[in-house]
């Protein structure tokens, strides 16, 4: 794949994956007081719920950020399936969430502090965007030619918007 295409895809996916991972971390912090340094199955469930919602929005055309993002990707790699891309996005966002970040603070941050949430979001955005872009770049540089047999972007509105990922308990 041409380097300018790889860079464009890395930028687009980096932003989307960062937004997903930051949203999960902020939600987990606000609702459950889980810090960004804590790994948690709950965070993976939140990520899957968010991405299921993104997929539903893509099928229904109801979220401009999601539809615009996938339209941009389609312009660069028109034969790629949105479903395959959702799995790639999940893998990259999971990697962001699972990064072992070392942060020190003069006082213990609380989920009730709006100023802390803004600082937290800015730190995560910087770190996650860089990490997601690096992973996407590596993926598209090293990936062998791919002939995706799943539905294409032009067929997305005829798909079932059911969740891609489901939770099963034993």
Secondary structure, DSSP 8 states (H G I E B T S, - for coil): --HHHHHHHHHHHHHHHHHHHHHHHHHHHHHH---TT---HHHHHHHHHHHHHHHHHHHHT--HHHHHHHHHHHHH-TT--HHHHHHHHHHHHHHHHT-------SS---TT-HHHHHHHHHHHHHHHHHHHHHHHHHHHHH-------S--GGGGGGS----SS-----
